[in-house]
Amino acid sequence: MIKSTPFIKTLLVVCVLSFLACGCATKISSVGKIKYSNTKPKTWKSKRAKDDFVASGPVKYSLLPSSSSELAARRIDIRSQGMRSWKQLGPQIRRSIEYARRNPSGALALKRNELRLTWGQVRKSLEDLERLLPRLDKNPELLGKYFVWYELQSGAEMTGYYTPVIDASLTKTGKYKYPVYRVPPDLRKARPGQTHPWSEQLRKAYRVENGKILPYHSRRDIDVKNVLSGRGLEVAWLKDAVDLFYMHVQGGGVLRLPDGRLRTAVFSGTNGLSFEGLGQIMLNKGILKRSQLSRAKIKNYLLSHPDQMWEIMAANESYIFFKITRGEPLGATGKPLRSMVSLASDPKLIPLGSIVSFRTDIYPKEGQPSRRVNGLGLAQDTGKAIRGARLDYYIGTGNEFKYTAHHLKKKIPVSLLISRAALRR
């Protein structure tokens, strides 16, 4: 019994040490795991099963690590945007370069606390992207190597738009009775240096009547009171009043004349008054429920209630004026838009001409499953409803794109791309 005591003591010591070792190993493993998760590079993960992008960050740019930007670059699939090769992006990039060149190189294109960019840097980034195009088919990760990616922490809400083809006539006849107006000669804009205490609204548009400066005519004045009628300002006539309203919302449209010829109605000016969408108007008035706010249901209601139609539409005071051309639909840069590439943005957050990486899903046709777009877009348009962290994706020209455009509403990851060479300037 006495001889077995050392053995028992030894056994107890071994057990205690083993227990402590196990406990310590667990703690080290746990600490190491936490430390790793804190230093792991942040990357966007594509999860087809759980597809919704969720971001709760501020509307603020943050620098994406090089390893993450190269990974994101490899995920871009130019074919998902209807192109066979990166080189097909060249003509649209050149249009953005031409726009950027119209701005002073040293002037600020983006002025935010966390990021400032000059027009020279925007232009240089576009030029560097154009030179890189021939190499991207085989090595798309070069976008991560030669460009700095600034991700928008909040993400952005993406919607879609298209250029509708609308039945119209250049003369008033029969069923073509709703006028498209050009900019009236009495619509004025404030000039730099004028000393009148202008409001932002009056700087955009005003009129002078009996020596008094007044806001320009509202939609109610023009459509209900017909204040512009008979002044020779009509440039075309439509047969559908709701189509005309939505052409104002889109900022343009393609007109199909009775003989089959096509013309383009291009944005030419605005009355400067505030915009409010039909959906919000009808929701506020209790006419439709939120679940009923599709464009098709809104249009059906208006056409079936002609006694209410003009008053409802008049609640949106904004009015757009057009000119008729033979060219393609133009964006805010004054250049033609490209299907599945051009984006409408808020220039205060994403300057016109900017290179934008995004990921979204679109529905090509009713009844078909969604299709993933890992894309690289160009900010080439604006819109009154496009404010803050919001992007409007240009789907194309023609009524066949209506379904896709109207069924795109999604929170998406977004990054602004600036070439490293541009940032060294």
Summary of the structure (lengths in Angstrom):
residues: 425
radius of gyration: 28.6
end to end distance: 86.9
largest distance: 122.8
contacts: 1287
relative contact order: 0.17
helix: 36%
strand: 26%
